[in-house]
């Protein structure tokens, strides 16, 4: 049985005021960098993750960047439906919530 994260979404959001990311899974670190406005650090972090969590965050980042075809590739790699209609902020929250529950 996987361990549950000690952080809630609210606590994760609160960590954005810190200078460094909290001790969380790498995909969450990528989302943390994105929320701090550092797309490049977020992308580098997501790209280094070789599982579906990294691919999911990678897809979101390319969607945010406006690169729909690259995003679609990464959604497929993550085993997820391509997201088009959900606001970026909402998708970020959905991904973060799911990852915090792993």
C-alpha distance (Angstrom), angle and dihedral (degrees) to the residues before:
residue distance angle dihedral
X1 . . .
X2 3.82 . .
X3 3.77 118.7 .
X4 3.76 115.0 -109.5
X5 3.77 118.1 -123.6
X6 3.77 116.8 -103.5
X7 3.82 89.2 -138.3
X8 3.76 130.3 83.6
X9 3.79 122.7 -151.9
X10 3.80 88.6 -104.4
X11 3.81 91.4 53.2
X12 3.80 90.5 46.5
X13 3.81 90.1 52.0
X14 3.82 89.9 47.7
X15 3.82 89.2 54.4
X16 3.80 88.0 66.5
X17 3.79 88.4 82.0
X18 3.81 89.5 64.0
X19 3.80 124.2 90.5
X20 3.80 93.9 -127.1
X21 3.80 132.5 36.7
X22 3.79 120.6 -98.4
X23 3.81 122.2 -105.9
X24 3.80 96.8 -84.5
X25 3.80 137.1 127.7
X26 3.82 116.0 -63.5
X27 3.82 93.8 -109.0
X28 3.80 88.8 57.2
X29 3.80 89.7 48.5
X30 3.81 87.3 55.7
X31 3.82 90.5 51.7
X32 3.81 89.4 47.2
X33 3.82 91.0 55.3
X34 3.79 90.3 47.1
X35 3.80 91.9 52.1
X36 3.81 88.9 49.7
X37 3.82 88.7 56.4
X38 3.80 97.0 -106.7
X39 3.81 102.1 124.5
X40 3.81 92.5 167.0
X41 3.82 93.8 55.8
X42 3.80 89.4 44.4
X43 3.80 91.4 50.7
X44 3.81 94.0 45.8
X45 3.79 90.4 50.4
X46 3.81 94.6 46.8
X47 3.79 92.5 45.4
X48 3.82 90.9 56.0
X49 3.83 92.5 56.0
X50 3.78 110.5 92.8
X51 3.80 100.0 -162.7
X52 3.79 138.7 72.9
X53 3.80 93.4 -85.6
X54 3.79 90.7 60.2
X55 3.80 91.4 45.2
X56 3.82 90.8 51.1
X57 3.80 93.4 52.3
X58 3.81 89.5 41.9
X59 3.83 89.3 54.5
X60 3.80 91.7 50.1
X61 3.81 91.3 49.4
X62 3.81 93.0 52.0
X63 3.80 89.9 46.6
X64 3.81 88.3 52.5
X65 3.79 89.5 48.2
X66 3.81 89.3 54.3
X67 3.81 95.7 -114.1
X68 3.81 98.4 131.0
X69 3.81 97.3 173.2
X70 3.80 93.5 50.7
X71 3.81 89.9 45.0
X72 3.82 90.1 52.0
X73 3.81 90.1 53.0
X74 3.81 91.4 53.0
X75 3.81 93.4 44.8
X76 3.82 87.2 55.7
X77 3.82 90.5 48.5
X78 3.80 88.2 51.6
X79 3.81 91.9 49.9
X80 3.82 90.1 -118.8
X81 3.77 135.1 129.3
X82 3.80 114.2 -103.8
X83 3.80 109.1 -98.7
X84 3.78 117.0 -139.0
X85 3.79 110.0 142.6
X86 3.81 103.0 44.3
X87 3.81 117.3 94.1
X88 3.80 112.6 -108.9
X89 3.81 92.1 -119.2
X90 3.80 90.5 53.1
X91 3.80 92.4 48.5
X92 3.81 90.0 49.7
X93 3.82 89.1 53.5
X94 3.80 92.4 46.6
X95 3.80 92.6 51.2
X96 3.80 93.6 44.1
X97 3.80 91.8 48.8
X98 3.81 92.3 49.8
X99 3.81 92.9 47.0
X100 3.81 93.0 47.1
X101 3.81 88.0 55.6
X102 3.82 94.1 55.3
